[in-house]
Amino acid sequence: MKNLLAIIVICLLIISCSKGDKNFLDLKEYSFDKTNSQLMFQDDEEVSVMTSAEENPSVKIENRTYEIGKVIRVRAIDEFTIEVANFAPINIENAIITANIEGINSQIQLIKINKINAHSIQEIKYSFIGESTDFKTINNEIIDLSKFKESGIPPAEITFDFIGDTEIITKLKSLAILNWKIRYFDFGKKYPNDKYKDAITPKDIRRLTGLMINFAYTLVSDGFKQEFLEEYLFDNDGVVYTLEEKEAIYQRILDKEYFSIGVLAPDSGYVGWASIGGNGWCLSEWQIYSYPRMTSNNNYAQFASHELGHNLGYIHGSNLTAMHQIDRVQTGIMPLSKRISVALFEANDYPINIDNYYMKDDFSGYSTSKKANKFELGTCPSN
């Protein structure tokens, strides 16, 4: 009898401890797929929804603008509702959405996303409104959000991020050191001429979402910064940069505030265009079509970095834009970006590739006759 009582007591203690265990709480789980969410950048979506109204708007996050380091974008719609969107053209699994709430010192694990389809977007209610108000912090401490059950949380008092330990999430989170905000702009509508594509399309933007992720990954990948600091780099007047100056330039790359991204006309003769010292940034259709099948002779990253150099204020006299041969060796950001990107491509290390991209038809049916322009670097305007 005593043994039976002892067993009962032990069982009760185990149950009691389990209920108080930090790991006892389960996150509210969601899956966002075609059955319960909408898709962005689809062929029937209005251009006005997909693009920014102005080339140089404020940098607040709105509509289809997102941060390159937060391709799973979560934002508060009102006190009780949040919007979850995946700006990557690939499915993402096992992501945890975290929240920082004003007045609470700990970062909270808000929900778990078992899967969110490429370019999916959906609104949901905070789970604490009608369900448990206990949440774990990222340090597995328990936080009670019951005080928000009736009032909700003002949108200005909460921010979000995502975490996870899958390979793809680890790669996407490596972009968080970049400050970039990405927005798409219909240059052809505002500046009708033979340089820009007449109208940017959903397919253009779908492909650009992957291209910008891969380009950003090139710049933050292992080896790029070290090679950048070792590269022979000089300014518009040919003055060679010191190590300290190159470190400052690399930081300027990371801190670039935003890009207004567009597409050039197929027969413009330009492979890329960028506003010098500004935020306008375009590549040719051929580049955004071919980047997942990159080869050593067709390398989007070298042209993307060329245009980035213009955005930083450099003209073709500097090898932070155009390649310059020194002692029979090509120097500058273009050959550096090419070396790094080829290595990433050959190692199949890029976050976005032809195998995981969700609409493979986006990379078929393009006329190869249009690629003749891809190596012709245009002179960039000063605006």
Secondary structure as UniProt FT lines:
FT   HELIX           2..20
FT   HELIX           22..24
FT   STRAND          28..32
FT   TURN            34..36
FT   STRAND          38..39
FT   TURN            43..44
FT   HELIX           47..50
FT   TURN            63..64
FT   STRAND          66..67
FT   TURN            68..69
FT   STRAND          72..76
FT   STRAND          81..86
FT   STRAND          92..101
FT   TURN            102..103
FT   STRAND          108..116
FT   TURN            118..119
FT   STRAND          120..125
FT   HELIX           127..129
FT   STRAND          134..137
FT   TURN            138..139
FT   STRAND          142..144
FT   HELIX           146..148
FT   TURN            149..151
FT   HELIX           155..157
FT   STRAND          158..163
FT   HELIX           167..173
FT   HELIX           174..177
FT   STRAND          181..184
FT   HELIX           187..190
FT   HELIX           202..220
FT   TURN            222..223
FT   HELIX           224..230
FT   TURN            236..237
FT   HELIX           243..255
FT   STRAND          258..264
FT   TURN            266..267
FT   STRAND          272..274
FT   TURN            276..277
FT   STRAND          280..284
FT   HELIX           285..290
FT   HELIX           291..293
FT   TURN            296..297
FT   HELIX           300..311
FT   TURN            312..313
FT   TURN            316..317
FT   TURN            319..321
FT   STRAND          324..326
FT   TURN            327..328
FT   STRAND          329..331
FT   HELIX           333..346
FT   TURN            347..348
FT   TURN            354..356
FT   HELIX           360..363
FT   HELIX           368..373
FT   TURN            374..375
//
